[in-house]
Amino acid sequence: MLDIWRETECVRFGDVDRSDRLTLGSVFSFFQEAAISHAADLGVGRDALASTGQAWILSRLSLFIERRPAYGETVEVSTWPRGCEKLFALRDYAIRDSGGIAVVRGRGAWLVLDTEKRRPLRPQPLVETLPPNSGINALKGSGDSTCPTGLKLRENLVKKMEHDALYSDIDFYGHANNARYIQWIQDAADINMLTKAAQIRFDINYLSEVLPGDKVELWTAPLTEPGENEEESSCNDYPSLPGQNFAYEGRRPEAAQAVFRAELRFGFD
């Protein structure tokens, strides 16, 4: 069993946008696949948990893209468990270039779900069997057990679009996959900012699962205060990008219930 999981990947045509650089959605896919492989190697993967009626569910994730790898570039994707805080099992991520420089860094907070009752369980019995990786931090300035921040409710959001959860959104567990939420946010974001961005900071809280046929409204608004919410973040080396920051919320239209909250920040060369 490996304390830190490493995979070598090539940035493919489907991983880039018209700038010829890695997209935010592709970063999530790289992270997800590496985490799935590592969990299986550690004996706490999908099949092992399914045998006991459990599943890993991503609840929060924070990441910072310092440089977007280009099409055809070979990168190393790595991930490792980082202990737990309350109900959250923490996992760090990094994408390094050929020179070993971490160009993308992130931390996720996972829940152990009782798949029958759809309720979270204490993760400690599983996490105690995993390597602690004490002091190995993907996010600069973060402590050994610093959970990604909970994002606050925003009052000034306006509706941007709607999305029906269809076949391509649904994963093995019968609900919208965490990476698909990122695709929805990208579709609701400004295409020119997404394309031109040299650095991207992204934080997301998953609040409620989305099932086949559910309709999700995408609401958004600018974050007008420089550095807003950064003091609460699990990463204190994010850049302050005033005027280029946005809040997003996915809502069920019939009850105005939030299914996710996210914040997206851009940096430009």
Sequence and secondary structure as in RCSB ss.txt:
>XXXX:A:sequence
MLDIWRETECVRFGDVDRSDRLTLGSVFSFFQEAAISHAADLGVGRDALASTGQAWILSRLSLFIERRPAYGETV
EVSTWPRGCEKLFALRDYAIRDSGGIAVVRGRGAWLVLDTEKRRPLRPQPLVETLPPNSGINALKGSGDSTCPTG
LKLRENLVKKMEHDALYSDIDFYGHANNARYIQWIQDAADINMLTKAAQIRFDINYLSEVLPGDKVELWTAPLTE
PGENEEESSCNDYPSLPGQNFAYEGRRPEAAQAVFRAELRFGFD
>XXXX:A:secstr
  SSEEEEEE  GGGB TTSBB HHHHHHHHHHHHHHHHHHTT SHHHHHTTTEEEEEEEEEEEESS  BTT EE
EEEEEEEEEETTEEEEEEEEE TTS EEEEEEEEEEEEETTTTEEE  HHHHTTS   TT  SSTT  TT     
    SS EEEEEEE  GGGB TTSSB HHHHHHHHHHHS HHHHHH SEEEEEEEE S   TT EEEEEEEE  S
TTTTGGGSS TT    TTSEEEEEEEETTTTEEEEEEEEEEE  
